């Protein structure tokens, strides 16, 4: 009933061997050559590249807080006149 299984498994194992050899060759190539974007990809994976805004110092936060308080107070005064 399943006479084809041994030959199918043999074919799959042979293909797996080819794929494994290809993967090893590509990994060796990537290690030995300067692949474009490799450094960026490695640093992203390592978590070295920060995205978004840079962190604010305590003084910068305080200045921004005062600026926003004044902004919202001005908006509240404007809405009272309506």
BAFI-3210 file (N, C-alpha, C; in Angstrom, 3 decimals, decimal comma, padded with zeros to 6 digits):
// residues 82
n [1|2|3|4|5|6|7|8|9|10|11|12|13|14|15|16|17|18|19|20|21|22|23|24|25|26|27|28|29|30|31|32|33|34|35|36|37|38|39|40|41|42|43|44|45|46|47|48|49|50|51|52|53|54|55|56|57|58|59|60|61|62|63|64|65|66|67|68|69|70|71|72|73|74|75|76|77|78|79|80|81|82]
n.u [000,824|001,921|004,242|005,740|006,807|009,512|011,179|010,301|010,981|013,746|014,308|013,512|015,298|017,693|017,268|017,090|019,691|021,002|019,907|020,841|023,604|023,635|022,711|024,780|026,858|025,956|025,926|028,647|029,602|028,348|029,620|032,243|032,282|031,541|028,459|025,967|024,068|024,263|025,558|023,776|021,490|022,458|022,987|020,432|019,221|020,709|019,887|021,020|020,357|018,495|015,174|012,968|012,328|015,129|016,226|015,122|016,719|016,532|016,251|015,410|012,929|011,564|011,446|009,912|007,565|006,708|006,284|004,147|002,179|001,680|000,693|-001,683|-003,085|-003,473|-005,165|-007,398|-008,204|-008,978|-011,160|-012,987|-013,954|-015,794]
n.v [-001,191|001,253|001,471|003,375|005,020|004,546|005,322|007,928|009,123|008,849|010,538|012,987|013,216|013,421|015,859|017,498|017,312|018,712|021,251|021,856|021,971|024,183|026,209|026,276|027,133|029,700|030,925|030,862|032,514|034,923|035,474|035,813|037,849|041,300|041,888|043,908|045,889|044,107|044,795|046,650|045,069|043,220|044,922|045,844|043,481|043,010|045,060|047,608|049,870|052,645|053,659|056,373|059,210|060,887|060,409|062,679|065,088|065,762|068,498|069,391|068,107|069,448|072,069|071,606|070,736|073,066|074,697|073,342|073,517|076,262|076,466|074,919|076,357|078,775|077,904|077,150|079,624|080,844|079,266|079,869|082,351|081,901]
n.w [000,000|000,799|-000,815|-002,082|-000,166|000,979|-001,201|-001,589|000,847|000,691|-001,455|-000,383|001,770|000,342|-000,956|001,274|002,178|000,114|000,490|003,058|002,583|000,872|002,590|004,495|002,829|002,132|004,664|005,280|003,251|003,957|006,365|005,536|003,672|003,039|003,326|001,940|004,131|006,188|008,593|009,627|009,956|011,841|014,009|014,559|015,360|017,614|019,177|019,222|017,811|018,308|017,988|017,260|019,413|020,915|024,318|026,897|028,985|032,531|032,968|030,435|030,325|032,353|031,340|029,051|030,263|031,613|029,383|028,130|030,126|030,103|027,504|027,590|029,544|028,238|026,200|027,726|028,730|026,366|025,626|027,651|026,978|025,014]
ca.u [000,000|002,810|005,512|006,471|007,364|010,980|011,805|009,954|011,817|015,112|014,380|013,414|016,566|018,703|016,992|017,462|021,146|021,364|019,513|021,766|024,875|023,431|022,620|026,137|027,638|025,510|026,395|030,091|029,757|027,936|030,644|033,519|032,146|030,776|027,161|025,292|022,985|024,495|025,868|022,524|020,633|023,015|022,815|019,015|018,960|021,370|019,213|021,882|019,808|017,290|014,271|012,125|012,963|016,193|015,750|015,270|017,314|015,585|016,040|014,593|011,568|010,962|011,159|008,780|006,385|006,271|005,781|002,841|001,234|001,302|-000,091|-003,022|-003,737|-003,889|-006,321|-008,534|-008,679|-009,633|-012,445|-013,881|-014,527|-016,796]
ca.v [000,000|002,410|001,058|004,563|005,758|004,532|006,123|009,329|009,562|008,955|011,754|014,139|013,311|013,919|017,291|018,138|017,408|019,816|022,511|022,073|022,407|025,548|027,110|026,415|027,952|031,089|031,429|031,091|033,694|036,094|035,756|036,178|039,021|042,418|041,872|045,187|045,858|043,102|045,462|047,248|043,980|042,669|045,864|045,845|042,268|043,127|046,111|048,767|051,021|053,159|054,357|057,328|060,399|060,653|060,682|064,060|065,242|066,244|069,925|069,519|067,698|070,505|073,173|071,181|070,710|074,448|075,162|072,734|074,091|077,573|076,234|074,481|077,462|079,722|077,301|077,204|081,012|081,103|078,568|080,529|083,503|081,482]
ca.w [000,000|000,879|-001,401|-002,546|000,979|001,091|-002,258|-001,341|001,961|000,194|-002,282|000,523|002,497|-000,592|-001,144|002,534|002,166|-000,784|001,130|004,167|002,002|000,366|003,750|005,043|001,894|002,269|005,956|005,147|002,399|004,717|007,362|004,941|002,811|003,567|002,663|002,185|005,106|007,221|009,864|010,117|010,422|013,076|015,104|014,909|016,116|018,906|019,924|019,354|017,114|018,952|017,090|017,952|019,964|021,896|025,671|027,377|030,310|033,546|032,723|029,230|030,679|033,153|030,426|028,208|031,126|031,807|028,099|027,883|031,086|029,581|026,295|027,964|030,256|027,205|025,539|028,644|028,763|025,086|025,619|028,580|026,314|024,042]
c.u [000,874|004,191|006,370|007,167|008,886|011,657|011,509|010,814|013,264|015,294|014,348|014,714|017,691|018,520|017,380|018,975|021,621|021,052|020,465|023,117|024,758|023,383|024,007|027,000|027,255|025,968|027,886|030,353|029,427|028,978|031,920|033,458|031,381|029,473|026,457|024,119|023,204|024,744|024,609|021,622|021,147|022,823|021,352|018,677|019,575|020,739|020,035|021,297|018,518|016,448|013,443|012,928|014,114|015,682|016,025|015,943|016,233|015,249|015,158|013,137|010,846|010,577|009,956|007,497|005,833|005,670|004,368|001,794|000,752|000,401|-001,526|-003,771|-004,248|-005,129|-007,559|-009,107|-009,461|-011,023|-013,437|-014,611|-015,637|-018,158]
c.v [001,264|002,075|002,250|005,296|005,697|005,382|007,609|009,896|009,736|010,228|013,004|014,317|013,843|015,426|018,071|018,296|018,547|021,168|022,836|022,572|023,846|026,558|027,337|027,292|029,425|031,696|031,729|032,338|034,959|036,472|036,292|037,455|040,114|042,492|043,191|045,016|044,883|043,749|046,066|046,165|043,400|043,615|045,965|044,622|042,345|044,224|047,366|050,021|051,431|053,875|055,323|058,506|060,035|060,998|062,126|064,058|065,766|067,713|070,143|069,140|068,800|071,693|072,830|071,169|072,119|075,014|074,614|073,257|075,453|077,422|075,850|075,578|078,481|079,191|077,354|078,619|081,328|080,453|079,191|081,697|083,115|081,460]
c.w [000,000|000,326|-001,803|-001,403|001,067|000,020|-002,067|-000,215|001,528|-000,634|-001,403|001,302|001,606|-000,805|000,108|002,626|001,285|-000,154|002,278|003,656|001,500|001,507|004,343|004,144|002,021|003,592|005,913|004,329|003,192|005,764|006,737|004,108|003,533|002,785|002,965|003,151|006,251|008,574|010,471|010,688|011,734|014,250|015,521|015,744|017,502|019,762|020,076|018,714|017,802|017,919|017,920|018,467|020,894|023,294|026,086|028,742|031,263|033,303|031,493|029,500|031,441|032,268|029,559|029,016|031,334|030,527|027,834|028,866|030,614|028,356|026,648|028,725|029,256|026,475|026,412|028,708|027,495|025,067|026,583|027,920|025,349|024,600]
res [x|x|x|x|x|x|x|x|x|x|x|x|x|x|x|x|x|x|x|x|x|x|x|x|x|x|x|x|x|x|x|x|x|x|x|x|x|x|x|x|x|x|x|x|x|x|x|x|x|x|x|x|x|x|x|x|x|x|x|x|x|x|x|x|x|x|x|x|x|x|x|x|x|x|x|x|x|x|x|x|x|x]
***
